[in-house]
Amino acid sequence: MRWMPWRPIDSIGSEGRKLSGIGSNIHTVSTMIWRGVMPAITTAFKPDLSIDHEFVAKHANWLVDAGSTGIVAPGSLGEGATLKHNERVELLKTLVSAVGSRVPVVAAVSALSTAEAVEFSKEAEIAGCQGLMVLPPYVYKGTWEEMRFHFGAIFMATNLSCMLYNNPIAYGTDVLPSQVRELADRYSTLHAVKESSADIRRVTGIRALLGERLALFVGVDDVIVEGIDAGAVGWIAGLVNALPKESIDLFNFAQKGKKAEARKLYEWFLPLLQLDTTFDFVQLIKLVQAEVGMGNTRVRPPRLELSGDRLESVRKLVQERLAQRP
């Protein structure tokens, strides 16, 4: 991982200043390289459902050893909404201690209120994170003016490089390409976008307006090859938690234009990648981890572990795919 030098900010904006406490004096922004496959890491739990920090560190190192270029936590796949504030901070500290000297640890910033999101962002910076993945507020789906205020306050809360996370399917807030450009023009801390609308035209639309100013990442596993064809340079990935070699090989094949190799691997992998697109994707990905011997299936309520026909059908699919592993 190569690090870019710090550079002065060129645009602050009153919105970010109000909640971040950052004034109009000199403010510098750290810039990380947003490229490659970055796992949205799952959160491992012990039988009492406390975080298994020892396994989290082991898992993160395994993912980095395979070629992951960063670790993102605790997002939706990491069950961030079920973690207490102090648990999220301690999880980040564990990851920074485990792999922070090798790859950037990126904190997923999601909260009900803007003030809470700003507070967590500052704690993530103190914990040693090198980037933020910024989500819209949970539950509330407001106007663009309100969402712009929320994003801006977080972008300006720290010196960290930021990724905007657009997932209208899950969160009900859709940031259009023109709005992405507006944010990019206002905030020099914004360096990347995770596009999870599953509409590949969004990648093309953002590139048409901004060129290569922002690093564009695919955030839905089963459109990664198409996303790279459209110009994406990174992947916030899910199934990589269980199958890092296959995930990183697929990304590299697609990025290097090795179409025959990419197609062969993609066709094998696609039924597993599609497990990332359902409401119970957390349980499904943890099941695949358990099947490959890297994790367990424990989740925190309201999620429950898979059972009955759903468990059997998915386990059969996973075992069949693994038996044909290229």
LOLOMAR-156235 format. One record per residue (C-alpha): residue in three letters; x, y, z; residue number from 1. Coordinates in nm, 3 decimals. Example, Ala and Ser with C-alpha at 12.3 -4.5 7.8 and 13.67 -1.06 7.14 Angstrom:
{resn->ALA	east->1.230	north->-0.450	up->0.780	resi->1}
{resn->SER	east->1.367	north->-0.106	up->0.714	resi->2}
//
This chain:
{resn->MET	east->0.000	north->0.000	up->0.000	resi->1}
{resn->ARG	east->0.148	north->0.334	up->-0.106	resi->2}
{resn->TRP	east->0.051	north->0.649	up->0.082	resi->3}
{resn->MET	east->-0.001	north->0.985	up->-0.079	resi->4}
{resn->PRO	east->0.134	north->1.298	up->0.093	resi->5}
{resn->TRP	east->-0.097	north->1.516	up->0.293	resi->6}
{resn->ARG	east->-0.239	north->1.810	up->0.105	resi->7}
{resn->PRO	east->-0.425	north->2.125	up->0.211	resi->8}
{resn->ILE	east->-0.801	north->2.131	up->0.188	resi->9}
{resn->ASP	east->-0.945	north->2.360	up->-0.077	resi->10}
{resn->SER	east->-1.309	north->2.362	up->0.028	resi->11}
{resn->ILE	east->-1.463	north->2.343	up->0.371	resi->12}
{resn->GLY	east->-1.820	north->2.464	up->0.361	resi->13}
{resn->SER	east->-2.027	north->2.599	up->0.649	resi->14}
{resn->GLU	east->-2.224	north->2.278	up->0.689	resi->15}
{resn->GLY	east->-1.925	north->2.066	up->0.789	resi->16}
{resn->ARG	east->-1.790	north->2.340	up->1.014	resi->17}
{resn->LYS	east->-2.101	north->2.367	up->1.230	resi->18}
{resn->LEU	east->-2.090	north->2.011	up->1.363	resi->19}
{resn->SER	east->-1.725	north->1.922	up->1.324	resi->20}
{resn->GLY	east->-1.591	north->2.221	up->1.512	resi->21}
{resn->ILE	east->-1.340	north->2.286	up->1.235	resi->22}
{resn->GLY	east->-1.289	north->2.651	up->1.162	resi->23}
{resn->SER	east->-1.159	north->2.829	up->0.857	resi->24}
{resn->ASN	east->-0.792	north->2.803	up->0.957	resi->25}
{resn->ILE	east->-0.546	north->2.572	up->0.779	resi->26}
{resn->HIS	east->-0.684	north->2.220	up->0.760	resi->27}
{resn->THR	east->-0.502	north->1.925	up->0.603	resi->28}
{resn->VAL	east->-0.647	north->1.606	up->0.464	resi->29}
{resn->SER	east->-0.478	north->1.267	up->0.457	resi->30}
{resn->THR	east->-0.518	north->1.085	up->0.128	resi->31}
{resn->MET	east->-0.504	north->0.707	up->0.103	resi->32}
{resn->ILE	east->-0.501	north->0.499	up->-0.212	resi->33}
{resn->TRP	east->-0.850	north->0.366	up->-0.271	resi->34}
{resn->ARG	east->-0.789	north->0.063	up->-0.492	resi->35}
{resn->GLY	east->-0.833	north->-0.313	up->-0.496	resi->36}
{resn->VAL	east->-1.040	north->-0.553	up->-0.288	resi->37}
{resn->MET	east->-1.137	north->-0.432	up->0.059	resi->38}
{resn->PRO	east->-1.341	north->-0.678	up->0.265	resi->39}
{resn->ALA	east->-1.640	north->-0.548	up->0.457	resi->40}
{resn->ILE	east->-1.529	north->-0.776	up->0.736	resi->41}
{resn->THR	east->-1.776	north->-0.982	up->0.937	resi->42}
{resn->THR	east->-1.775	north->-0.954	up->1.315	resi->43}
{resn->ALA	east->-1.701	north->-1.284	up->1.487	resi->44}
{resn->PHE	east->-1.886	north->-1.361	up->1.809	resi->45}
{resn->LYS	east->-1.815	north->-1.595	up->2.096	resi->46}
{resn->PRO	east->-2.090	north->-1.830	up->2.226	resi->47}
{resn->ASP	east->-2.209	north->-1.552	up->2.461	resi->48}
{resn->LEU	east->-2.226	north->-1.319	up->2.157	resi->49}
{resn->SER	east->-1.946	north->-1.095	up->2.278	resi->50}
{resn->ILE	east->-1.695	north->-0.998	up->2.010	resi->51}
{resn->ASP	east->-1.421	north->-1.253	up->1.955	resi->52}
{resn->HIS	east->-1.135	north->-1.006	up->1.917	resi->53}
{resn->GLU	east->-0.872	north->-1.278	up->1.886	resi->54}
{resn->PHE	east->-1.048	north->-1.432	up->1.588	resi->55}
{resn->VAL	east->-1.119	north->-1.091	up->1.433	resi->56}
{resn->ALA	east->-0.743	north->-1.022	up->1.430	resi->57}
{resn->LYS	east->-0.670	north->-1.366	up->1.284	resi->58}
{resn->HIS	east->-0.936	north->-1.326	up->1.015	resi->59}
{resn->ALA	east->-0.815	north->-0.980	up->0.916	resi->60}
{resn->ASN	east->-0.457	north->-1.100	up->0.878	resi->61}
{resn->TRP	east->-0.574	north->-1.396	up->0.667	resi->62}
{resn->LEU	east->-0.758	north->-1.156	up->0.436	resi->63}
{resn->VAL	east->-0.459	north->-0.926	up->0.404	resi->64}
{resn->ASP	east->-0.224	north->-1.219	up->0.346	resi->65}
{resn->ALA	east->-0.443	north->-1.310	up->0.048	resi->66}
{resn->GLY	east->-0.402	north->-0.964	up->-0.104	resi->67}
{resn->SER	east->-0.679	north->-0.747	up->0.040	resi->68}
{resn->THR	east->-0.587	north->-0.379	up->0.020	resi->69}
{resn->GLY	east->-0.787	north->-0.258	up->0.320	resi->70}
{resn->ILE	east->-1.038	north->-0.366	up->0.583	resi->71}
{resn->VAL	east->-1.378	north->-0.198	up->0.633	resi->72}
{resn->ALA	east->-1.565	north->-0.230	up->0.965	resi->73}
{resn->PRO	east->-1.820	north->-0.244	up->1.114	resi->74}
{resn->GLY	east->-2.062	north->-0.211	up->0.824	resi->75}
{resn->SER	east->-2.391	north->-0.388	up->0.759	resi->76}
{resn->LEU	east->-2.209	north->-0.715	up->0.700	resi->77}
{resn->GLY	east->-2.018	north->-0.653	up->1.022	resi->78}
{resn->GLU	east->-2.351	north->-0.616	up->1.208	resi->79}
{resn->GLY	east->-2.254	north->-0.264	up->1.309	resi->80}
{resn->ALA	east->-2.610	north->-0.175	up->1.405	resi->81}
{resn->THR	east->-2.608	north->-0.444	up->1.675	resi->82}
{resn->LEU	east->-2.284	north->-0.322	up->1.833	resi->83}
{resn->LYS	east->-2.271	north->-0.072	up->2.116	resi->84}
{resn->HIS	east->-2.070	north->0.243	up->2.057	resi->85}
{resn->ASN	east->-1.778	north->0.126	up->2.270	resi->86}
{resn->GLU	east->-1.782	north->-0.214	up->2.098	resi->87}
{resn->ARG	east->-1.746	north->-0.053	up->1.758	resi->88}
{resn->VAL	east->-1.451	north->0.154	up->1.875	resi->89}
{resn->GLU	east->-1.283	north->-0.147	up->2.037	resi->90}
{resn->LEU	east->-1.336	north->-0.348	up->1.718	resi->91}
{resn->LEU	east->-1.158	north->-0.080	up->1.518	resi->92}
{resn->LYS	east->-0.871	north->-0.076	up->1.767	resi->93}
{resn->THR	east->-0.835	north->-0.453	up->1.730	resi->94}
{resn->LEU	east->-0.820	north->-0.425	up->1.352	resi->95}
{resn->VAL	east->-0.573	north->-0.137	up->1.357	resi->96}
{resn->SER	east->-0.350	north->-0.332	up->1.595	resi->97}
{resn->ALA	east->-0.377	north->-0.645	up->1.380	resi->98}
{resn->VAL	east->-0.329	north->-0.507	up->1.027	resi->99}
{resn->GLY	east->-0.311	north->-0.127	up->1.044	resi->100}
{resn->SER	east->0.060	north->-0.125	up->0.968	resi->101}
{resn->ARG	east->-0.004	north->-0.327	up->0.651	resi->102}
{resn->VAL	east->-0.326	north->-0.186	up->0.502	resi->103}
{resn->PRO	east->-0.568	north->0.094	up->0.591	resi->104}
{resn->VAL	east->-0.852	north->0.020	up->0.829	resi->105}
{resn->VAL	east->-1.164	north->0.206	up->0.716	resi->106}
{resn->ALA	east->-1.440	north->0.284	up->0.966	resi->107}
{resn->ALA	east->-1.797	north->0.250	up->0.844	resi->108}
{resn->VAL	east->-1.981	north->0.554	up->0.980	resi->109}
{resn->SER	east->-2.351	north->0.493	up->1.031	resi->110}
{resn->ALA	east->-2.577	north->0.647	up->1.293	resi->111}
{resn->LEU	east->-2.926	north->0.775	up->1.361	resi->112}
{resn->SER	east->-2.803	north->1.131	up->1.413	resi->113}
{resn->THR	east->-2.541	north->1.348	up->1.252	resi->114}
{resn->ALA	east->-2.389	north->1.435	up->1.590	resi->115}
{resn->GLU	east->-2.342	north->1.067	up->1.673	resi->116}
{resn->ALA	east->-2.183	north->1.002	up->1.334	resi->117}
{resn->VAL	east->-1.941	north->1.292	up->1.381	resi->118}
{resn->GLU	east->-1.845	north->1.169	up->1.728	resi->119}
{resn->PHE	east->-1.778	north->0.817	up->1.601	resi->120}
{resn->SER	east->-1.572	north->0.951	up->1.311	resi->121}
{resn->LYS	east->-1.346	north->1.139	up->1.551	resi->122}
{resn->GLU	east->-1.305	north->0.829	up->1.768	resi->123}
{resn->ALA	east->-1.220	north->0.623	up->1.461	resi->124}
{resn->GLU	east->-0.942	north->0.868	up->1.376	resi->125}
{resn->ILE	east->-0.806	north->0.848	up->1.731	resi->126}
{resn->ALA	east->-0.822	north->0.466	up->1.712	resi->127}
{resn->GLY	east->-0.587	north->0.475	up->1.414	resi->128}
{resn->CYS	east->-0.822	north->0.431	up->1.118	resi->129}
{resn->GLN	east->-0.696	north->0.575	up->0.791	resi->130}
{resn->GLY	east->-1.030	north->0.624	up->0.618	resi->131}
{resn->LEU	east->-1.404	north->0.660	up->0.666	resi->132}
{resn->MET	east->-1.688	north->0.501	up->0.468	resi->133}
{resn->VAL	east->-1.976	north->0.743	up->0.516	resi->134}
{resn->LEU	east->-2.337	north->0.622	up->0.514	resi->135}
{resn->PRO	east->-2.659	north->0.825	up->0.519	resi->136}
{resn->PRO	east->-2.842	north->0.838	up->0.852	resi->137}
{resn->TYR	east->-3.034	north->0.530	up->0.955	resi->138}
{resn->VAL	east->-3.415	north->0.543	up->0.937	resi->139}
{resn->TYR	east->-3.455	north->0.909	up->0.839	resi->140}
{resn->LYS	east->-3.483	north->0.969	up->0.467	resi->141}
{resn->GLY	east->-3.466	north->1.344	up->0.425	resi->142}
{resn->THR	east->-3.418	north->1.604	up->0.156	resi->143}
{resn->TRP	east->-3.098	north->1.641	up->-0.040	resi->144}
{resn->GLU	east->-3.016	north->1.954	up->0.163	resi->145}
{resn->GLU	east->-3.038	north->1.747	up->0.482	resi->146}
{resn->MET	east->-2.834	north->1.458	up->0.343	resi->147}
{resn->ARG	east->-2.571	north->1.700	up->0.211	resi->148}
{resn->PHE	east->-2.546	north->1.855	up->0.557	resi->149}
{resn->HIS	east->-2.507	north->1.511	up->0.716	resi->150}
{resn->PHE	east->-2.239	north->1.395	up->0.472	resi->151}
{resn->GLY	east->-2.056	north->1.725	up->0.489	resi->152}
{resn->ALA	east->-2.040	north->1.728	up->0.868	resi->153}
{resn->ILE	east->-1.876	north->1.384	up->0.865	resi->154}
{resn->PHE	east->-1.640	north->1.466	up->0.580	resi->155}
{resn->MET	east->-1.512	north->1.763	up->0.779	resi->156}
{resn->ALA	east->-1.506	north->1.599	up->1.123	resi->157}
{resn->THR	east->-1.156	north->1.454	up->1.081	resi->158}
{resn->ASN	east->-0.846	north->1.461	up->0.865	resi->159}
{resn->LEU	east->-0.930	north->1.119	up->0.723	resi->160}
{resn->SER	east->-0.986	north->1.030	up->0.360	resi->161}
{resn->CYS	east->-1.355	north->0.954	up->0.297	resi->162}
{resn->MET	east->-1.563	north->0.723	up->0.083	resi->163}
{resn->LEU	east->-1.930	north->0.800	up->0.020	resi->164}
{resn->TYR	east->-2.149	north->0.490	up->0.043	resi->165}
{resn->ASN	east->-2.454	north->0.495	up->-0.185	resi->166}
{resn->ASN	east->-2.698	north->0.210	up->-0.125	resi->167}
{resn->PRO	east->-3.054	north->0.323	up->-0.205	resi->168}
{resn->ILE	east->-3.184	north->-0.034	up->-0.187	resi->169}
{resn->ALA	east->-3.085	north->-0.079	up->0.177	resi->170}
{resn->TYR	east->-3.102	north->0.275	up->0.312	resi->171}
{resn->GLY	east->-3.361	north->0.452	up->0.099	resi->172}
{resn->THR	east->-3.134	north->0.746	up->0.020	resi->173}
{resn->ASP	east->-3.009	north->0.766	up->-0.337	resi->174}
{resn->VAL	east->-2.717	north->0.999	up->-0.412	resi->175}
{resn->LEU	east->-2.732	north->1.078	up->-0.782	resi->176}
{resn->PRO	east->-2.419	north->1.134	up->-0.994	resi->177}
{resn->SER	east->-2.486	north->1.509	up->-1.005	resi->178}
{resn->GLN	east->-2.508	north->1.513	up->-0.625	resi->179}
{resn->VAL	east->-2.185	north->1.315	up->-0.598	resi->180}
{resn->ARG	east->-2.021	north->1.587	up->-0.809	resi->181}
{resn->GLU	east->-2.164	north->1.854	up->-0.579	resi->182}
{resn->LEU	east->-2.012	north->1.683	up->-0.276	resi->183}
{resn->ALA	east->-1.679	north->1.635	up->-0.453	resi->184}
{resn->ASP	east->-1.669	north->2.005	up->-0.542	resi->185}
{resn->ARG	east->-1.742	north->2.108	up->-0.182	resi->186}
{resn->TYR	east->-1.532	north->1.864	up->0.020	resi->187}
{resn->SER	east->-1.169	north->1.778	up->-0.047	resi->188}
{resn->THR	east->-1.193	north->1.493	up->0.203	resi->189}
{resn->LEU	east->-1.414	north->1.297	up->-0.037	resi->190}
{resn->HIS	east->-1.195	north->1.067	up->-0.242	resi->191}
{resn->ALA	east->-1.404	north->0.760	up->-0.325	resi->192}
{resn->VAL	east->-1.756	north->0.626	up->-0.376	resi->193}
{resn->LYS	east->-1.893	north->0.283	up->-0.297	resi->194}
{resn->GLU	east->-2.176	north->0.242	up->-0.548	resi->195}
{resn->SER	east->-2.427	north->-0.022	up->-0.437	resi->196}
{resn->SER	east->-2.734	north->0.067	up->-0.639	resi->197}
{resn->ALA	east->-2.658	north->-0.243	up->-0.852	resi->198}
{resn->ASP	east->-2.702	north->-0.017	up->-1.157	resi->199}
{resn->ILE	east->-2.370	north->-0.021	up->-1.341	resi->200}
{resn->ARG	east->-2.477	north->0.287	up->-1.533	resi->201}
{resn->ARG	east->-2.411	north->0.481	up->-1.212	resi->202}
{resn->VAL	east->-2.039	north->0.411	up->-1.243	resi->203}
{resn->THR	east->-2.049	north->0.543	up->-1.598	resi->204}
{resn->GLY	east->-2.257	north->0.843	up->-1.490	resi->205}
{resn->ILE	east->-2.018	north->0.947	up->-1.213	resi->206}
{resn->ARG	east->-1.715	north->0.903	up->-1.438	resi->207}
{resn->ALA	east->-1.884	north->1.114	up->-1.707	resi->208}
{resn->LEU	east->-1.912	north->1.404	up->-1.461	resi->209}
{resn->LEU	east->-1.594	north->1.362	up->-1.259	resi->210}
{resn->GLY	east->-1.354	north->1.160	up->-1.468	resi->211}
{resn->GLU	east->-1.100	north->1.000	up->-1.236	resi->212}
{resn->ARG	east->-1.134	north->1.254	up->-0.954	resi->213}
{resn->LEU	east->-1.298	north->0.992	up->-0.733	resi->214}
{resn->ALA	east->-1.211	north->0.625	up->-0.698	resi->215}
{resn->LEU	east->-1.523	north->0.423	up->-0.776	resi->216}
{resn->PHE	east->-1.588	north->0.097	up->-0.595	resi->217}
{resn->VAL	east->-1.845	north->-0.173	up->-0.659	resi->218}
{resn->GLY	east->-2.039	north->-0.259	up->-0.344	resi->219}
{resn->VAL	east->-2.250	north->-0.550	up->-0.469	resi->220}
{resn->ASP	east->-2.067	north->-0.879	up->-0.519	resi->221}
{resn->ASP	east->-2.252	north->-1.012	up->-0.821	resi->222}
{resn->VAL	east->-2.179	north->-0.715	up->-1.049	resi->223}
{resn->ILE	east->-1.806	north->-0.682	up->-0.988	resi->224}
{resn->VAL	east->-1.689	north->-0.781	up->-1.338	resi->225}
{resn->GLU	east->-1.941	north->-0.551	up->-1.504	resi->226}
{resn->GLY	east->-1.844	north->-0.272	up->-1.265	resi->227}
{resn->ILE	east->-1.476	north->-0.299	up->-1.353	resi->228}
{resn->ASP	east->-1.567	north->-0.293	up->-1.722	resi->229}
{resn->ALA	east->-1.747	north->0.036	up->-1.653	resi->230}
{resn->GLY	east->-1.445	north->0.188	up->-1.480	resi->231}
{resn->ALA	east->-1.457	north->0.083	up->-1.115	resi->232}
{resn->VAL	east->-1.114	north->0.049	up->-0.953	resi->233}
{resn->GLY	east->-1.214	north->-0.123	up->-0.631	resi->234}
{resn->TRP	east->-1.451	north->-0.362	up->-0.460	resi->235}
{resn->ILE	east->-1.594	north->-0.348	up->-0.109	resi->236}
{resn->ALA	east->-1.655	north->-0.720	up->-0.100	resi->237}
{resn->GLY	east->-1.859	north->-0.968	up->0.103	resi->238}
{resn->LEU	east->-1.779	north->-1.325	up->-0.002	resi->239}
{resn->VAL	east->-1.412	north->-1.238	up->0.024	resi->240}
{resn->ASN	east->-1.457	north->-1.305	up->0.397	resi->241}
{resn->ALA	east->-1.470	north->-1.676	up->0.313	resi->242}
{resn->LEU	east->-1.303	north->-1.693	up->-0.027	resi->243}
{resn->PRO	east->-1.031	north->-1.428	up->-0.048	resi->244}
{resn->LYS	east->-0.814	north->-1.595	up->-0.312	resi->245}
{resn->GLU	east->-1.104	north->-1.644	up->-0.551	resi->246}
{resn->SER	east->-1.234	north->-1.291	up->-0.491	resi->247}
{resn->ILE	east->-0.898	north->-1.125	up->-0.547	resi->248}
{resn->ASP	east->-0.818	north->-1.343	up->-0.849	resi->249}
{resn->LEU	east->-1.153	north->-1.248	up->-1.003	resi->250}
{resn->PHE	east->-1.090	north->-0.879	up->-0.945	resi->251}
{resn->ASN	east->-0.740	north->-0.897	up->-1.089	resi->252}
{resn->PHE	east->-0.845	north->-1.096	up->-1.394	resi->253}
{resn->ALA	east->-1.121	north->-0.846	up->-1.472	resi->254}
{resn->GLN	east->-0.900	north->-0.544	up->-1.412	resi->255}
{resn->LYS	east->-0.617	north->-0.679	up->-1.629	resi->256}
{resn->GLY	east->-0.855	north->-0.764	up->-1.914	resi->257}
{resn->LYS	east->-0.802	north->-1.140	up->-1.885	resi->258}
{resn->LYS	east->-1.153	north->-1.210	up->-2.004	resi->259}
{resn->ALA	east->-1.133	north->-1.587	up->-2.046	resi->260}
{resn->GLU	east->-0.992	north->-1.638	up->-1.696	resi->261}
{resn->ALA	east->-1.238	north->-1.391	up->-1.547	resi->262}
{resn->ARG	east->-1.537	north->-1.552	up->-1.717	resi->263}
{resn->LYS	east->-1.445	north->-1.904	up->-1.607	resi->264}
{resn->LEU	east->-1.398	north->-1.798	up->-1.243	resi->265}
{resn->TYR	east->-1.703	north->-1.568	up->-1.246	resi->266}
{resn->GLU	east->-1.935	north->-1.839	up->-1.375	resi->267}
{resn->TRP	east->-1.822	north->-2.071	up->-1.096	resi->268}
{resn->PHE	east->-1.837	north->-1.799	up->-0.831	resi->269}
{resn->LEU	east->-2.161	north->-1.623	up->-0.929	resi->270}
{resn->PRO	east->-2.408	north->-1.841	up->-0.729	resi->271}
{resn->LEU	east->-2.201	north->-1.769	up->-0.417	resi->272}
{resn->LEU	east->-2.160	north->-1.400	up->-0.494	resi->273}
{resn->GLN	east->-2.537	north->-1.373	up->-0.520	resi->274}
{resn->LEU	east->-2.561	north->-1.466	up->-0.152	resi->275}
{resn->ASP	east->-2.445	north->-1.108	up->-0.086	resi->276}
{resn->THR	east->-2.766	north->-0.966	up->-0.235	resi->277}
{resn->THR	east->-3.039	north->-1.108	up->-0.008	resi->278}
{resn->PHE	east->-3.186	north->-0.985	up->0.321	resi->279}
{resn->ASP	east->-3.005	north->-1.258	up->0.516	resi->280}
{resn->PHE	east->-2.665	north->-1.200	up->0.354	resi->281}
{resn->VAL	east->-2.491	north->-1.179	up->0.692	resi->282}
{resn->GLN	east->-2.602	north->-1.529	up->0.792	resi->283}
{resn->LEU	east->-2.524	north->-1.663	up->0.444	resi->284}
{resn->ILE	east->-2.171	north->-1.527	up->0.427	resi->285}
{resn->LYS	east->-2.096	north->-1.646	up->0.780	resi->286}
{resn->LEU	east->-2.222	north->-1.990	up->0.676	resi->287}
{resn->VAL	east->-1.976	north->-1.995	up->0.385	resi->288}
{resn->GLN	east->-1.701	north->-1.894	up->0.627	resi->289}
{resn->ALA	east->-1.792	north->-2.185	up->0.853	resi->290}
{resn->GLU	east->-1.793	north->-2.424	up->0.557	resi->291}
{resn->VAL	east->-1.438	north->-2.325	up->0.463	resi->292}
{resn->GLY	east->-1.320	north->-2.339	up->0.824	resi->293}
{resn->MET	east->-1.272	north->-1.967	up->0.881	resi->294}
{resn->GLY	east->-1.539	north->-1.856	up->1.123	resi->295}
{resn->ASN	east->-1.870	north->-1.956	up->1.277	resi->296}
{resn->THR	east->-2.236	north->-1.884	up->1.205	resi->297}
{resn->ARG	east->-2.318	north->-1.684	up->1.520	resi->298}
{resn->VAL	east->-2.510	north->-1.359	up->1.468	resi->299}
{resn->ARG	east->-2.668	north->-1.110	up->1.703	resi->300}
{resn->PRO	east->-3.045	north->-1.071	up->1.727	resi->301}
{resn->PRO	east->-3.266	north->-0.964	up->1.569	resi->302}
{resn->ARG	east->-3.081	north->-1.185	up->1.323	resi->303}
{resn->LEU	east->-3.096	north->-1.556	up->1.398	resi->304}
{resn->GLU	east->-2.882	north->-1.834	up->1.258	resi->305}
{resn->LEU	east->-3.018	north->-2.013	up->0.953	resi->306}
{resn->SER	east->-3.231	north->-2.320	up->1.012	resi->307}
{resn->GLY	east->-3.465	north->-2.563	up->0.838	resi->308}
{resn->ASP	east->-3.504	north->-2.567	up->0.461	resi->309}
{resn->ARG	east->-3.319	north->-2.238	up->0.413	resi->310}
{resn->LEU	east->-3.011	north->-2.371	up->0.591	resi->311}
{resn->GLU	east->-3.013	north->-2.700	up->0.405	resi->312}
{resn->SER	east->-3.064	north->-2.549	up->0.060	resi->313}
{resn->VAL	east->-2.789	north->-2.291	up->0.105	resi->314}
{resn->ARG	east->-2.549	north->-2.540	up->0.261	resi->315}
{resn->LYS	east->-2.606	north->-2.774	up->-0.034	resi->316}
{resn->LEU	east->-2.534	north->-2.492	up->-0.279	resi->317}
{resn->VAL	east->-2.218	north->-2.393	up->-0.093	resi->318}
{resn->GLN	east->-2.087	north->-2.747	up->-0.070	resi->319}
{resn->GLU	east->-2.157	north->-2.813	up->-0.437	resi->320}
{resn->ARG	east->-1.973	north->-2.496	up->-0.539	resi->321}
{resn->LEU	east->-1.679	north->-2.570	up->-0.312	resi->322}
{resn->ALA	east->-1.653	north->-2.924	up->-0.451	resi->323}
{resn->GLN	east->-1.611	north->-2.771	up->-0.799	resi->324}
{resn->ARG	east->-1.372	north->-2.502	up->-0.681	resi->325}
{resn->PRO	east->-1.134	north->-2.410	up->-0.965	resi->326}
//
